[in-house]
Amino acid sequence: MQDRLQRQATHDPLTGLPNRAALFERIHRASGKVGSEPDHHMALLFIDLDHFKSINDSLGHAVGTRCWEPSRAGADRGASR
């Protein structure tokens, strides 16, 4: 139950991606390692999908989700390296 509540508090329910608070916490932890661990590197990829709300509003969230899922899959593969 605790794990489920933690996930709900830190992830977007539609996308499953970390929300703003979780993102900032991860950036903070990673940036601290960059200065203290010589082999540690950090990168941030920001993708802005212009007018994405209009896709969700006109075609529905199911269609919107199918549109961005390939981008998320690529980002997940890159993040695991």
C-alpha positions in Angstrom: 0.0 0.0 0.0 2.8 2.4 0.9 4.6 1.8 -2.4 1.4 2.4 -4.3 0.8 5.7 -2.5 4.4 6.7 -3.1 4.1 6.0 -6.9 0.8 8.0 -7.1 2.5 10.9 -5.4 5.5 10.9 -7.7 4.2 9.8 -11.1 1.6 11.1 -13.6 -1.3 8.8 -13.7 -1.8 9.2 -17.5 1.8 8.9 -18.7 3.4 6.9 -15.9 6.3 9.4 -16.0 7.7 11.0 -13.0 5.9 14.2 -12.1 7.6 17.6 -11.5 8.5 16.9 -7.9 10.0 13.5 -8.7 11.9 15.0 -11.6 13.4 17.8 -9.6 14.4 15.3 -6.9 16.2 13.1 -9.5 17.9 16.1 -11.0 19.1 17.2 -7.6 20.5 13.7 -6.7 22.2 13.3 -10.1 23.7 16.8 -10.1 25.2 16.1 -6.7 27.0 13.0 -8.1 28.4 14.9 -11.1 30.7 17.0 -8.9 31.7 14.2 -6.5 32.1 11.2 -8.8 34.5 11.6 -11.8 32.8 8.9 -13.9 29.3 10.2 -13.4 27.7 12.2 -16.2 24.3 13.7 -16.4 22.0 14.7 -19.3 18.5 16.0 -19.4 16.2 15.6 -22.4 13.2 17.9 -22.6 10.5 17.2 -25.1 7.8 19.8 -25.7 4.9 18.5 -27.7 3.2 21.6 -29.1 -0.5 21.7 -28.9 -0.7 18.2 -27.4 -3.7 19.1 -25.3 -5.7 19.7 -28.5 -5.1 16.0 -29.5 -6.3 14.8 -26.1 -9.3 17.1 -26.2 -10.4 16.4 -29.7 -9.4 12.7 -30.1 -9.3 11.5 -26.6 -6.7 10.4 -24.1 -6.3 6.9 -25.6 -5.3 8.4 -29.0 -3.0 10.9 -27.3 -1.3 8.2 -25.3 -0.7 6.2 -28.5 0.9 9.3 -30.1 3.5 9.9 -27.4 4.3 6.3 -26.3 7.1 5.8 -29.0 8.9 8.9 -27.6 8.6 7.6 -24.1 9.9 4.2 -25.1 13.0 5.8 -26.6 13.6 8.0 -23.6 13.3 5.0 -21.3 15.9 3.0 -23.3 18.2 6.0 -23.2 17.7 6.6 -19.5 18.8 3.0 -18.6 22.2 3.4 -20.2 
